[in-house]
Amino acid sequence: MNLIFLRKYLVGCKAIIPNTIKILIASLIMGVCAYFIFNPLSDMLGVKRGGIIAILIACIIYAVLAVLMKIVSVKEIKSMLKR
């Protein structure tokens, strides 16, 4: 329903659906990696430390995927980190 609304009222923005699909794919890959990284790390380091490290690694994976899939540029990521 929302996609129909977006198509109807945002005629000039053709990149919404492809970018949304790219974001979903990158998010799914990040989530799967975090899940499989967390299990061994939580056994070795405990739940808290393993969780924190798994989240940090998942963030790095997402950033790399976002650049590779051209969702954002390296310049945009650097400007976000400077804030």
Secondary structure, DSSP 8 states (H G I E B T S, - for coil): -HHHHHHHH-TT-TTHHHHHHHHHHHHHHHHHHHHHHHHHHHHHH-HHHHHHHHHHHHHHHHHHHHHHTTSS-HHHHHHHHH-
